[in-house]
Amino acid sequence: MQLINRNSTALAHRPGTNRSGLAGALGLILILGWGCANQGLKLGATPDGQAPHGARAALIEHNKTAEAATPAELIAAGDSDRASGNYQKAHRAYVRAHLADPKDLKALERIAYLSLRSDPQDSSRLFQELLSESPGDASLFVGLAYAELHRGRMDAASAALDGALAIDAEYPAAHAAYAIVYDNRQEYPRAQASSQRATDTQEKPKPQLLNNLGVSNLLAGEPAAALDFLAEANRMDPSSALAANNLGLALGFLGRDQAAYDAFRLHGNRGDALNNLGLACYLRGDHESAREHFEAALLTGETDEVRVLHNLERLNSEAVAGVPALAGGWR
């Protein structure tokens, strides 16, 4: 399944290039994208848990503080910019943080994560250099694993995660990343187990981990189990389009079409929501409803017509060929 968001950039449900099963075999387009959240980098707080705020944060952002910003403040400012999608500003803040304290690797680690967006190979090199300086840092091994996942190198990613777990056997970010590796290998029970272990290690699981656990259950063909995790992830982080979209898919797989549409509408327009509902119907084997929703999406004039037409063409071609929507159905 090719997964594309509204900004016309490919959005993989999981890092990696070779996708299969539910995520790679169907060829339909889900507008807004779906998938798992990257657990390699915790954003939005300084190392001591205090984020800058108010007037001082604004001065730090524009490099106009009378008193020099601390590296922790600069990193927190960069994290805020990264979370809001302003990657250039985030990069500048991280560079300033590194120059303020060249011996601290936190800023360089974040720069390496930023490079994942444009050059996973360079990101991999950066993480390897950081590990040469700090070989006992489990988070750097996880960062390297994500870089290798983006390059489609599952064995290299596994080796990096083994390094992280050798340092901390219960490191949740490593188990969450291992779930991604297993899903790419279609080892869905192992992916579920890794996602569950990542969640169990925390007293209050983060919504990203719950989202990932829900996706692992979706890929394993267990939408009812996925629904609980995705509903909680959406409740904890109502601003997450990813969690809402995955919640919509789980509801759609279970035949709860109105609830699925409502979930898709949380962060999308009518056309996008109808297209995504059509995809959910297709995946559960209801081709007639899928066609109705795809055609209704076109009539709204609020979505990318080329992508919806692609879905209709795929549906028509499989109907002619007599291809079943999803072999084995959903449990």
NUBAFI-57931 format. One record per residue: residue in one letter; residue number from 0; z, y, x of N, C-alpha, C in turn. Coordinates in pm, whole numbers, m for minus. Layout:
N
  residuo  num    n.up  n.north  n.east   ca.up  ca.north  ca.east    c.up  c.north  c.east
        a  NUM       Z        Y       X       Z         Y        X       Z        Y       X
...
***
This chain:
331
  residuo  num    n.up  n.north  n.east   ca.up  ca.north  ca.east    c.up  c.north  c.east
        m    0       0     m118      84       0         0        0       0      124      88
        q    1     m96      208      71     m95       334      144      m5      431      71
        l    2      86      489     142     185       576       81     161      718     127
        i    3     136      809      34      98       944       70     180     1043      m9
        n    4     227     1146      57     306      1245      m15     217     1359     m63
        r    5     278     1458    m128     199      1564     m189     138     1658     m86
        n    6     184     1651      37     130      1737      141      16     1672     217
        s    7     m32     1560     165    m149      1491      219    m127     1433     358
        t    8      m4     1405     394      24      1338      520      74     1198     491
        a    9      32     1104     575      75       966      552     225      955     567
        l   10     288      891     472     433       875      475     463      727     462
        a   11     499      664     573     526       521      570     662      495     509
        h   12     671      385     434     801       352      377     898      315     486
        r   13     846      266     595     925       229      710     847      270     834
        p   14     910      305     945     834       331     1066     758      207    1108
        g   15     642      227    1168     561       116     1214     420      128    1163
        t   16     328       53    1220     189        66     1181     136      m54    1104
        n   17     198     m168    1118     148      m288     1051     240     m324     936
        r   18     203     m281     815     287      m307      700     226     m421     617
        s   19     311     m495     548     262      m609      473     343     m625     346
        g   20     310     m734     270     382      m757      147     364     m644      49
        l   21     470     m610     m23     467      m503     m121     419     m374     m58
        a   22     462     m347      64     432      m218      126     293     m211     185
        g   23     224     m322     208      98      m313      277     m21     m377     211
        a   24      m3     m454     104    m114      m533       54    m183     m476     m67
        l   25    m127     m379    m135    m178      m341     m265    m277     m226    m263
        g   26    m267     m137    m166    m367       m33     m150    m360       80    m250
        l   27    m259       85    m336    m246       196     m428    m172      311    m363
        i   28    m181      427    m424    m121       546     m366      m6      595    m452
        l   29     109      606    m390     228       658     m456     247      802    m411
        i   30     234      895    m503     247      1035     m467     394     1071    m452
        l   31     426     1142    m348     560      1182     m302     612     1089    m194
        g   32     559      968    m187     608       877      m85     735      806    m128
        w   33     762      693     m64     888       624      m89     929      562      42
        g   34    1050      514      50    1087       446      171    1232      461     212
        c   35    1255      446     340    1389       442      395    1416      564     479
        a   36    1539      606     475    1576       725      552    1610      687     695
        n   37    1569      773     790    1598       752      930    1747      770     953
        q   38    1812      668    1008    1956       675     1030    1991      703    1175
        g   39    1890      734    1257    1919       750     1398    1990      878    1434
        l   40    1982      982    1352    2037      1111     1387    2117     1167    1272
        k   41    2242     1193    1295    2328      1252     1192    2318     1403    1203
        l   42    2277     1467    1095    2249      1609     1098    2356     1690    1027
        g   43    2359     1820    1058    2435      1913      977    2576     1940    1022
        a   44    2617     1892    1139    2754      1920     1184    2758     1922    1335
        t   45    2849     1999    1388    2871      2000     1532    2951     1878    1569
        p   46    2962     1846    1700    3037      1725     1739    3180     1722    1686
        d   47    3241     1838    1665    3378      1837     1612    3381     1843    1461
        g   48    3262     1831    1399    3256      1825     1254    3252     1960    1187
        q   49    3251     2070    1264    3252      2203     1205    3114     2266    1217
        a   50    3051     2298    1107    2919      2362     1111    2935     2513    1107
        p   51    2852     2589    1183    2860      2733     1177    2813     2783    1042
        h   52    2860     2899    1001    2822      2949      870    2830     3100     869
        g   53    2778     3164     764    2792      3306      743    2719     3390     844
        a   54    2775     3509     872    2708      3606      956    2686     3555    1098
        r   55    2785     3484    1152    2769      3436     1288    2653     3338    1299
        a   56    2634     3254    1199    2521      3161     1202    2389     3237    1206
        a   57    2380     3346    1130    2257      3426     1131    2233     3489    1266
        l   58    2340     3538    1331    2325      3598     1463    2283     3494    1566
        i   59    2342     3376    1556    2305      3268     1648    2157     3234    1632
        e   60    2112     3230    1506    1972      3196     1478    1877     3292    1547
        h   61    1912     3419    1551    1823      3520     1609    1862     3559    1752
        n   62    1956     3483    1811    1996      3505     1949    2048     3647    1971
        k   63    2130     3695    1878    2180      3832     1885    2333     3838    1881
        t   64    2396     3730    1922    2542      3732     1924    2592     3810    2044
        a   65    2695     3891    2021    2756      3963     2133    2821     3865    2229
        e   66    2878     3761    2171    2937      3653     2249    2840     3536    2246
        a   67    2810     3479    2360    2710      3373     2368    2745     3258    2275
        a   68    2644     3210    2204    2665      3094     2117    2698     2972    2200
        t   69    2787     2891    2151    2822      2769     2222    2712     2664    2202
        p   70    2702     2568    2292    2604      2460     2270    2623     2391    2135
        a   71    2749     2371    2094    2774      2305     1965    2718     2388    1850
        e   72    2734     2521    1857    2680      2608     1752    2529     2605    1751
        l   73    2469     2604    1867    2323      2599     1875    2269     2467    1820
        i   74    2336     2358    1852    2293      2228     1801    2305     2225    1649
        a   75    2417     2278    1597    2434      2280     1451    2328     2366    1385
        a   76    2293     2480    1448    2187      2564     1393    2054     2489    1393
        g   77    2027     2418    1504    1905      2338     1510    1902     2228    1406
        d   78    2016     2163    1384    2025      2058     1282    1993     2115    1144
        s   79    2046     2234    1116    2018      2298      987    1870     2328     972
        d   80    1809     2381    1078    1665      2410     1073    1584     2281    1056
        r   81    1625     2175    1126    1553      2049     1116    1561     1992     974
        a   82    1680     2002     916    1699      1950      780    1613     2024     679
        s   83    1588     2152     703    1507      2232      611    1359     2228     645
        g   84    1322     2152     747    1181      2135      781    1126     2237     879
        n   85    1211     2325     933    1165      2425     1029    1181     2368    1170
        y   86    1086     2285    1211    1101      2208     1333    1086     2293    1459
        q   87    1004     2397    1454     989      2483     1571    1120     2556    1602
        k   88    1183     2611    1498    1311      2678     1519    1417     2580    1568
        a   89    1414     2459    1512    1510      2358     1556    1491     2329    1704
        h   90    1365     2315    1745    1336      2285     1885    1387     2397    1975
        r   91    1367     2522    1935    1415      2635     2016    1567     2631    2028
        a   92    1635     2602    1918    1781      2597     1922    1830     2486    2014
        y   93    1764     2370    2008    1806      2259     2094    1781     2290    2242
        v   94    1668     2357    2270    1639      2395     2409    1745     2493    2459
        r   95    1782     2590    2377    1887      2685     2416    2020     2612    2439
        a   96    2049     2515    2355    2173      2438     2371    2171     2361    2503
        h   97    2057     2303    2537    2045      2228     2663    2061     2320    2783
        l   98    1998     2438    2776    2009      2533     2888    2152     2583    2904
        a   99    2224     2592    2790    2363      2638     2797    2455     2533    2859
        d  100    2418     2405    2845    2500      2297     2901    2409     2181    2941
        p  101    2344     2192    3056    2246      2090     3098    2304     1950    3113
        k  102    2435     1937    3129    2494      1805     3148    2517     1730    3018
        d  103    2514     1802    2906    2535      1739     2775    2401     1688    2722
        l  104    2396     1561    2686    2269      1500     2645    2240     1516    2496
        k  105    2333     1574    2420    2313      1579     2274    2187     1656    2237
        a  106    2165     1771    2301    2047      1852     2267    1919     1778    2304
        l  107    1918     1712    2419    1798      1638     2460    1770     1522    2366
        e  108    1876     1459    2317    1857      1350     2222    1787     1401    2097
        r  109    1827     1517    2049    1765      1573     1930    1620     1615    1956
        i  110    1592     1666    2074    1455      1700     2110    1369     1573    2110
        a  111    1424     1464    2158    1350      1338     2158    1320     1291    2016
        y  112    1416     1311    1924    1391      1275     1785    1281     1362    1725
        l  113    1283     1491    1758    1179      1581     1705    1041     1536    1750
        s  114    1030     1487    1871     899      1447     1922     844     1325    1850
        l  115     929     1251    1776     880      1138     1697     772     1181    1599
        r  116     782     1304    1549     687      1351     1450     545     1361    1505
        s  117     531     1393    1632     399      1418     1687     356     1318    1793
        d  118     451     1262    1867     414      1176     1980     522     1071    2003
        p  119     516      960    1929     618       855     1946     624      800    2087
        q  120     510      795    2156     512       744     2293     591      836    2384
        d  121     573      966    2368     650      1061     2447     798     1054    2410
        s  122     825     1035    2281     963      1020     2237    1028      899    2303
        s  123     955      790    2310    1006       669     2375    1040      698    2521
        r  124     952      769    2588     977       803     2729    1102      888    2744
        l  125    1118      986    2653    1235      1073     2660    1364      994    2640
        f  126    1365      903    2543    1485       824     2520    1515      733    2639
        q  127    1412      679    2700    1434       594     2818    1494      675    2933
        e  128    1448      800    2949    1504       886     3052    1651      918    3023
        l  129    1680      944    2896    1819       972     2858    1908      850    2883
        l  130    1855      732    2853    1934       610     2874    1959      584    3023
        s  131    1867      628    3108    1890       612     3251    2009      695    3297
        e  132    2036      805    3226    2150       890     3259    2276      848    3185
        s  133    2259      789    3067    2376       750     2987    2351      612    2926
        p  134    2356      506    3007    2321       372     2959    2420      313    2860
        g  135    2535      376    2843    2635       324     2750    2635      393    2616
        d  136    2531      469    2585    2524       544     2459    2441      466    2356
        a  137    2509      409    2258    2440       326     2158    2340      408    2077
        s  138    2370      535    2051    2280       617     1969    2146      636    2038
        l  139    2144      641    2171    2018       655     2243    1933      528    2230
        f  140    1997      413    2229    1922       288     2207    1859      287    2068
        v  141    1932      338    1969    1876       344     1833    1759      441    1830
        g  142    1772      555    1898    1661       648     1904    1538      585    1967
        l  143    1557      511    2074    1447       440     2138    1385      340    2042
        a  144    1469      272    1964    1418       174     1867    1328      241    1764
        y  145    1369      359    1714    1285       429     1616    1152      471    1679
        a  146    1156      514    1804    1031       549     1871     938      428    1879
        e  147     993      312    1912     911       191     1921     864      146    1782
        l  148     948      166    1681     905       134     1545     785      219    1504
        h  149     789      347    1537     677       436     1505     550      395    1580
        r  150     566      329    1691     451       280     1768     407      142    1723
        g  151     479       83    1628     445       m50     1579     485     m162    1671
        r  152     579     m135    1761     621      m235     1860     755     m294    1817
        m  153     747     m397    1732     867      m454     1674     956     m522    1778
        d  154     896     m592    1874     977      m661     1974    1053     m561    2061
        a  155     986     m453    2098    1052      m350     2180    1164     m283    2100
        a  156    1140     m262    1972    1243      m202     1887    1364     m295    1878
        s  157    1339     m425    1862    1448      m522     1855    1530     m523    1984
        a  158    1460     m516    2096    1530      m517     2225    1620     m394    2237
        a  159    1571     m280    2193    1652      m158     2199    1775     m170    2108
        l  160    1757     m227    1991    1869      m242     1898    1971     m343    1950
        d  161    1922     m446    2017    2015      m539     2080    2102     m467    2183
        g  162    2041     m371    2254    2118      m292     2350    2226     m210    2282
        a  163    2192     m152    2166    2291       m73     2091    2405     m161    2043
        l  164    2372     m279    1991    2475      m367     1936    2559     m433    2044
        a  165    2505     m442    2165    2585      m492     2277    2697     m394    2311
        i  166    2673     m266    2282    2774      m163     2307    2872     m155    2191
        d  167    2818     m163    2067    2902      m154     1947    2843     m247    1842
        a  168    2905     m363    1826    2851      m467     1738    2848     m425    1591
        e  169    2924     m322    1555    2929      m279     1416    2862     m143    1396
        y  170    2781     m101    1489    2719        32     1481    2626       39    1361
        p  171    2659      118    1257    2580       115     1133    2435      158    1151
        a  172    2410      258    1238    2272       303     1257    2186      192    1315
        a  173    2243      108    1401    2166        m3     1458    2133     m108    1353
        h  174    2231     m141    1268    2204      m239     1163    2103     m185    1062
        a  175    2111      m55    1030    2013         4      939    1873       m1     997
        a  176    1862       25    1127    1731        19     1191    1680     m124    1200
        y  177    1771     m220    1220    1728      m360     1224    1671     m403    1089
        a  178    1725     m348     981    1669      m379      849    1523     m338     842
        i  179    1489     m227     904    1351      m180      905    1263     m278     982
        v  180    1312     m326    1095    1238      m424     1173    1212     m550    1090
        y  181    1317     m600    1024    1302      m723      946    1207     m704     828
        d  182    1211     m587     764    1119      m564      654     975     m562     703
        n  183     951     m503     819     816      m503      876     769     m645     908
        r  184     863     m732     939     830      m872      968     832     m959     843
        q  185     856     m899     728     866      m969      600     982    m1068     597
        e  186    1083    m1045     677    1204     m1127      675    1305    m1057     585
        y  187    1277    m1059     456    1351      m976      362    1499    m1013     347
        p  188    1534    m1141     344    1679     m1172      337    1756    m1116     456
        r  189    1696    m1123     575    1764     m1068      692    1771     m916     684
        a  190    1667     m854     627    1670      m709      609    1782     m670     513
        q  191    1795     m745     404    1904      m717      310    2039     m730     378
        a  192    2055     m835     459    2183      m856      526    2214     m743     623
        s  193    2113     m696     696    2135      m587      790    2169     m457     718
        s  194    2098     m428     610    2128      m308      533    2269     m315     475
        q  195    2307     m433     425    2441      m450      368    2547     m432     476
        r  196    2521     m484     595    2619      m471      703    2634     m326     745
        a  197    2522     m252     748    2529      m110      781    2614      m36     679
        t  198    2601      m74     552    2676        m9      445    2824      m48     450
        d  199    2851     m175     478    2988      m226      476    3074     m168     587
        t  200    3012     m119     694    3090       m68      805    3149       70     777
        q  201    3113      131     666    3161       265      634    3245      262     506
        e  202    3356      335     508    3441       341      389    3365      405     273
        k  203    3289      509     302    3208       574      201    3065      579     253
        p  204    2981      483     215    2845       477      269    2766      604     240
        k  205    2686      644     336    2601       761      318    2487      727     222
        p  206    2436      827     149    2327       799       55    2203      743     123
        q  207    2180      781     250    2063       727      320    2074      576     336
        l  208    2196      529     366    2215       385      382    2200      312     250
        l  209    2251      373     143    2234       311       10    2087      307     m29
        n  210    2013      412       2    1870       412      m25    1802      299      50
        n  211    1836      283     178    1773       178      257    1807       39     204
        l  212    1930       22     161    1970      m107      105    1892     m133     m24
        g  213    1874      m30    m104    1794       m46     m225    1651      m84    m195
        v  214    1591      m22     m93    1453       m55      m57    1443     m199      m7
        s  215    1541     m242      72    1539      m381      118    1540     m478       0
        n  216    1617     m445    m103    1619      m531     m222    1488     m523    m299
        l  217    1427     m404    m306    1297      m392     m371    1193     m480    m301
        l  218    1190     m472    m168    1092      m550      m93    1118     m700    m106
        a  219    1243     m736    m130    1278      m877     m149    1249     m924    m291
        g  220    1200     m833    m376    1168      m871     m514    1287     m874    m605
        e  221    1389     m793    m576    1511      m792     m657    1540     m650    m706
        p  222    1460     m599    m799    1478      m460     m844    1609     m435    m916
        a  223    1665     m538    m983    1792      m517    m1053    1903     m487    m953
        a  224    1904     m562    m841    2003      m535     m737    1977     m400    m671
        a  225    1848     m369    m652    1812      m241     m590    1857     m123    m674
        l  226    1850     m140    m806    1879       m29     m896    2020       28    m874
        d  227    2117      m57    m857    2254        m9     m838    2266       80    m716
        f  228    2207       36    m605    2217       112     m481    2139      244    m491
        l  229    2020      239    m551    1937       360     m558    1995      461    m656
        a  230    2055      413    m764    2118       505     m859    2235      578    m792
        e  231    2312      504    m712    2425       567     m643    2376      664    m536
        a  232    2270      627    m464    2214       718     m363    2166      846    m428
        n  233    2101      834    m544    2051       952     m614    2167     1037    m667
        r  234    2274      971    m710    2391      1045     m759    2457     1122    m646
        m  235    2468     1059    m529    2534      1122     m416    2451     1235    m355
        d  236    2319     1221    m361    2232      1323     m303    2118     1354    m400
        p  237    2145     1432    m503    2041      1463     m603    1926     1545    m546
        s  238    1940     1598    m424    1832      1675     m364    1728     1587    m295
        s  239    1755     1457    m285    1665      1366     m213    1551     1318    m302
        a  240    1430     1363    m272    1312      1314     m344    1289     1166    m314
        l  241    1324     1124    m192    1304       985     m154    1386      892    m242
        a  242    1516      923    m258    1602       838     m339    1558      838    m485
        a  243    1516      954    m536    1472       963     m676    1345      882    m698
        n  244    1252      888    m604    1129       812     m619    1153      662    m614
        n  245    1240      620    m522    1271       478     m514    1346      431    m639
        l  246    1431      516    m692    1499       485     m818    1397      466    m930
        g  247    1296      555    m934    1192       542    m1034    1117      411   m1023
        l  248    1087      369    m900    1018       242     m881    1102      125    m932
        a  249    1230      124    m898    1317        15     m943    1321        9   m1095
        l  250    1336      125   m1159    1339       128    m1306    1206       82   m1364
        g  251    1097      125   m1301     966        84    m1350     943      m65   m1337
        f  252     987     m124   m1226     973      m268    m1208    1048     m345   m1316
        l  253    1158     m285   m1365    1240      m350    m1468    1191     m320   m1609
        g  254    1080     m246   m1623    1024      m215    m1755    1090      m99   m1825
        r  255    1173      m24   m1757    1240        92    m1818    1156      216   m1789
        d  256    1043      224   m1859     941       322    m1822     985      467   m1843
        q  257    1054      496   m1954    1094       634    m1977    1194      679   m1871
        a  258    1289      594   m1838    1386       628    m1734    1316      642   m1599
        a  259    1217      557   m1572    1142       567    m1447    1068      700   m1440
        y  260    1002      737   m1549     930       866    m1555    1027      982   m1530
        d  261    1142      976   m1591    1241      1083    m1573    1284     1093   m1426
        a  262    1299      980   m1360    1337       981    m1218    1225     1041   m1133
        f  263    1101     1003   m1161     988      1061    m1087     976     1211   m1110
        r  264    1015     1257   m1227    1003      1398    m1260    1110     1484   m1194
        l  265    1213     1420   m1139    1320      1498    m1076    1267     1586    m964
        h  266    1167     1536    m892    1112      1612     m778     960     1618    m782
        g  267     899     1586    m893     753      1588     m901     706     1644   m1033
        n  268     579     1683   m1038     523      1733    m1163     481     1618   m1254
        r  269     429     1650   m1371     394      1546    m1469     288     1452   m1413
        g  270     187     1508   m1349      80      1423    m1298     127     1325   m1192
        d  271     209     1374   m1100     263      1285     m997     348     1175   m1060
        a  272     431     1214   m1156     521      1117    m1219     442     1010   m1294
        l  273     336     1051   m1364     256       953    m1438     181      859   m1343
        n  274     131      913   m1233      66       827    m1134     164      724   m1081
        n  275     285      769   m1045     383       677     m989     430      573   m1091
        l  276     439      616   m1217     475       521    m1322     363      418   m1338
        g  277     239      464   m1327     127       370    m1332     134      267   m1221
        l  278     174      311   m1103     189       217     m992     297      115   m1021
        a  279     409      161   m1075     518        67    m1106     472      m36   m1208
        c  280     397        9   m1309     346       m85    m1410     250     m185   m1346
        y  281     165     m137   m1258      72      m225    m1188     148     m333   m1111
        l  282     250     m291   m1039     323      m385     m955     396     m492   m1036
        r  283     433     m460   m1160     500      m563    m1240     400     m643   m1323
        g  284     270     m615   m1306     167      m694    m1371     115     m639   m1501
        d  285     155     m521   m1542     112      m459    m1667      m5     m365   m1639
        h  286    m126     m422   m1629    m244      m344    m1593    m283     m246   m1703
        e  287    m264     m284   m1826    m303      m196    m1937    m221      m67   m1935
        s  288     m90      m79   m1919      m6        40    m1912     m36      121   m1787
        a  289     m63       52   m1677     m96       122    m1553    m218      210   m1573
        r  290    m321      155   m1639    m443       232    m1663    m414      354   m1751
        e  291    m334      335   m1853    m301       446    m1943    m232      559   m1867
        h  292    m140      523   m1779     m66       625    m1705    m153      694   m1601
        f  293    m240      618   m1533    m330       680    m1437    m423      780   m1507
        e  294    m477      739   m1623    m568       827    m1696    m494      950   m1749
        a  295    m369      931   m1793    m290      1046    m1839    m259     1141   m1724
        a  296    m239     1086   m1605    m214      1170    m1489    m333     1260   m1460
        l  297    m452     1206   m1474    m573      1287    m1451    m583     1400   m1551
        l  298    m545     1375   m1675    m558      1477    m1780    m462     1592   m1762
        t  299    m355     1573   m1688    m259      1683    m1671    m313     1796   m1585
        g  300    m405     1763   m1495    m454      1864    m1403    m348     1910   m1304
        e  301    m241     1833   m1286    m130      1874    m1202    m110     1784   m1080
        t  302    m207     1700   m1052    m189      1607     m941    m319     1597    m862
        d  303    m316     1523    m756    m434      1504     m671    m526     1403    m738
        e  304    m636     1453    m795    m724      1365     m872    m787     1257    m786
        v  305    m817     1288    m661    m881      1189     m574    m790     1068    m556
        r  306    m663     1092    m540    m570       981     m519    m553      897    m646
        v  307    m546      963    m759    m532       888     m884    m660      809    m911
        l  308    m776      868    m885    m901       796     m903    m908      675    m810
        h  309    m854      688    m692    m847       573     m601    m769      460    m665
        n  310    m657      494    m728    m575       391     m793    m650      325    m907
        l  311    m721      406    m987    m800       350    m1098    m911      259   m1046
        e  312    m977      300    m939   m1083       216     m883   m1028       84    m833
        r  313    m913       89    m771    m852       m36     m722    m814     m124    m840
        l  314    m760      m64    m944    m722      m140    m1063    m845     m204   m1126
        n  315    m953     m129   m1138   m1076      m180    m1198   m1136     m293   m1115
        s  316   m1138     m276    m983   m1197      m378     m898   m1118     m508    m903
        e  317    m986     m499    m913    m906      m621     m920    m917     m686   m1057
        a  318    m936     m604   m1161    m954      m660    m1295   m1083     m741   m1301
        v  319   m1189     m688   m1238   m1318      m758    m1236   m1307     m887   m1155
        a  320   m1234     m881   m1045   m1222      m997     m958   m1118    m1096   m1006
        g  321   m1038    m1055   m1106    m934     m1143    m1157    m818    m1161   m1063
        v  322    m789    m1056    m983    m678     m1063     m889    m547    m1033    m960
        p  323    m445    m1116    m948    m316     m1086    m1012    m251     m965    m947
        a  324    m171     m893   m1023    m108      m773     m971     m10     m804    m859
        l  325      73     m902    m878     172      m933     m776     208    m1081    m788
        a  326     164    m1158    m694     186     m1301     m701     334    m1332    m709
        g  327     372    m1411    m805     510     m1453     m816     597    m1364    m900
        g  328     553    m1240    m922     627     m1149    m1007     757    m1104    m943
        w  329     843    m1044   m1025     971      m991     m979    1085    m1070   m1043
        r  330    1189    m1091    m964    1306     m1164    m1015    1396    m1070   m1093
***
